[in-house]
Amino acid sequence: MTGSDNAVPHAEHLTVFYASQTGNSESISRNIYEQAQERGFKAQHYVLNDHAKVDWDKEDCLVFVVSTTGDGDPPDNSTKFWRHLRKLKGVGLTKAKYTILGLGDTNYDNFCQTAKRLDTRLQELGATPFYPRGLADDATGLEEIVDPWIKNLWPALAHQVVSAPTIHDLPQPHLTPEEKKVVKEIIQKQEQERRKSIVASPPASPKSLSPATSATNGHDLLKGAIKDFSNLTLASPVIPAEGYKIDIDFSTMADHVNLTALPRVPNANLQIVDLDITAAPRAPGSVPSFIQTPTPLLMAKINKVQCLTPLDALKRTIAVEFGFEDDVDYAPGDAFGIWAPNNEALVLGVLSALNVSDTAASKAVRLHGQGIPSHLQPVESATLLDIFRYSVDLTTPPKKANIRLYAEHASDLADKQKLMFMASKQGVDVFNAFRAQSPTFLDILHTFPSINLPLARVIETLPPMQPRYYSITSSPMSKNGHRRWSCAFNVISYDLPAGVHRRGVCTPWLDDLAGQVPFGKAVTTGLTTQRLPVFLKPNETKFNLPSDTIKPVIMIGPGTGVAPFMGFLEHRAEQRLIKKRLVNIGSGPRQHLDDHFGDMWLFFGCRHRERDWLFREQMEAYRRDGVLTELQLAVSREENVPNSGKYVQDLMRTQGKQLWNLIHKKGAAIYVCGDAKGMAKAVHDELVNILVEHGEYEKMAAIMELNKWAQEKRYLRDLWA
Ligand code: NAP
């Protein structure tokens, strides 16, 4: 806590914390922080991992904006905080007053788990909520909860302010008439209750938050705009993309004269400082120094690539093996991140649409400004090209706050009206229809050509670029295993009904780099020599093979959800090999080995055996060698497949009795990996059924038992969006 002026009531001190995986919580929390400043609060804004920078005992109010990832996990930038929170004992936070805004998605289990867990833990530690928590749902639109929650936060905070004991005759808080009414009611109630005079309170006048004028907002960099990028240091000339004009029906706009619930336009904090030097070209294959990764960045080469699916498969799946010069310590079940750049044609298209010349795009700049988003803070010297390649997300559909910002900067009245409508409560259907077409930032500029947004505003308000994560499909115990890891993924590339072509960011980039190999044998020669930026993401939830090798393992993973299990199986095959070498095995070697290693069951699902039975050869070999005790194959789009079912959960039902025996009698651990939306829930329900049918549990008791197993890390899930 800062400041020692006795005349200022303590209740004006407010800290806004966030834990964010994709940047949503960060930008919403920044919005709250900026509004708090404008309303005269002495506000601070920190990522949760920086919790120690704030003396919680001395803060009047704490606001947490936290999102949930994976299977109810907290974001990476709050793991240190959670460790700290776990260590705290007793009721050490009795002075803390807090509220929580959770962001989540009801399509996934454990909706807003981080917010709920945080709420429970804070109350256990003695803290008091001063305003009900809000849980916003991305499935229906975060704004539906976020906007009213923030609106009503101010009267609630003002209530805290008026409750402070030393606040007579101080300036009125900066409240709207509606909010003032709420505060007045609170005061009247308190007066009646306590028969004590309480006067509405403090904050100083709003601060000016306009950016300093000494630095450029980007316009100075736009001199000499040309659309020819041929001078740029690119491997091969790339034609800038033009973007699609998104066709949207605005006919309902005429029915609405008054637009309400328009989001607030984010403050302008960022300045682009022109360093007045042409940046030295980066070494080929290197990445800009501003990229921040949770574990050290490694530059990997591609050793091997294989396309696992023929042309008639619904999805193109490729397997890639990465190689390293030094040993990398990892365990099967771990994943890795890869920092892919935005598509180069898209980057050039955006720069061109923003009238940034190739000279300007290649010059070094520094990004600077109080309270700028955390992903921009390390940009000390980088080209605009690299900032648009690696730092900002150009493909995630816009949030309403962005649409509102674009409306502010549209010079054409029709564009402005349409954008305003989309940002309003009344235009929500049009907004959703627009987002459903996955417009890139370039498409937005193309659809509303009169948007003339300063470059600094563009960079500051686009979401942060995210690394992409894949499970490791190999084992460090295999030959040269510490110097290589493998993965497998679907290449995201599809056409929308309107004829618009969409590509993912990372997978088509990797596929292109790996040479777009055809279906068939693995390719090891003639591959690119370019190094790729990757980093290890150790599995935080203990989704690793049990250290006790005799413990049976049940693995459930349709599609590419099988990826970590291929690592488990390779690992187990190596463990068996070592055991075989160490022990002098005479007759019955298989039986001898089986005495040391528990059963391994795999439930895998594909559409057609000939088209997308990923890793078929390996699975069949593991089955033959006894590594895999049981292979259950679900085939969803082929008729009359012997011993099969449509989905993995159908096969679990057929195998219910055996599964129950494995779980109950042999203490098997259950692993589920893959799609968090449909599959994970269906598999969970099937496990409940198995407990009811074969374990004679009541349904509620079965659910509780599964929860217990999850806590004991006997039932583990690695779920992906
Ligand atoms: P997919 O091809 O979409 O589906 C594989 C099979 O699952 C198909 O036969 C499909 O059947 C079936 N399926 C569809 N809905 C289901 C449901 N409700 N319950 C059970 N089965 C269902 O799989 P994918 O695209 O590879 O997706 C796997 C998931 O794993 C993704 O979320 C991915 O992000 C995740 N993941 C990937 C990795 C990696 O490293 N790449 C690692 C871990 C997890 P129909 O389509 O015929 O209905």
Boltz pocket constraint, residues with backbone or C-beta under 6 A from the ligand:
constraints:
  - pocket:
      binder: B
      contacts: [[A, 315], [A, 469], [A, 470], [A, 471], [A, 472], [A, 487], [A, 488], [A, 489], [A, 490], [A, 558], [A, 559], [A, 560], [A, 561], [A, 562], [A, 563], [A, 564], [A, 605], [A, 606], [A, 607], [A, 634], [A, 635], [A, 636], [A, 637], [A, 646], [A, 647], [A, 648], [A, 649], [A, 673], [A, 674], [A, 675], [A, 676], [A, 678], [A, 679], [A, 680], [A, 682], [A, 718], [A, 720], [A, 721]]
      max_distance: 6.0
